Amino acid sequence: MRRAKWRKEPATASQKSLVESRWNKAPKYVQGEMRDDAARTLRIERLTKGEAANIIARIKHGAMVPIPFDEQ
């Protein structure tokens, strides 16, 4: 499942919207580098379905952890 073809496709608008809305609500100490609006916007634009699925699973199950903003 980790290497499923769909995981490499661009995230859907719904996935991006959910991730963005939750990241905007996160406390500043959790956000880390996400406080930079340009970095957050770029990160959300480049999300894949697999990354979005992982982030959403973490959000729904209580693990609000910072996501690194490395250029890919």
HUDA-V940842 format. One record per backbone hydrogen bond with DSSP energy under -0.5 kcal/mol. NH is the residue of the N-H (numbers start at 1). CO is the residue of the C=O. Records with the same first field share a line. If there is no record, write none. Layout:
BEGIN
NH = CO ; CO
END
This chain:
BEGIN
4 = 1
7 = 4
8 = 5
9 = 6
11 = 47
16 = 12
17 = 13
18 = 14
19 = 15
20 = 16
21 = 17
22 = 18
23 = 19
24 = 20
25 = 21
26 = 22 ; 23
30 = 27
31 = 27
32 = 28
34 = 31
35 = 32
36 = 33
37 = 35
40 = 36
41 = 37
42 = 38
43 = 39
44 = 40
45 = 41
46 = 42
47 = 44
49 = 9
50 = 7
52 = 48
53 = 49
54 = 50
55 = 51
56 = 52
57 = 53
58 = 54
59 = 55
60 = 56
61 = 57
62 = 59
63 = 58
64 = 62
65 = 63
END
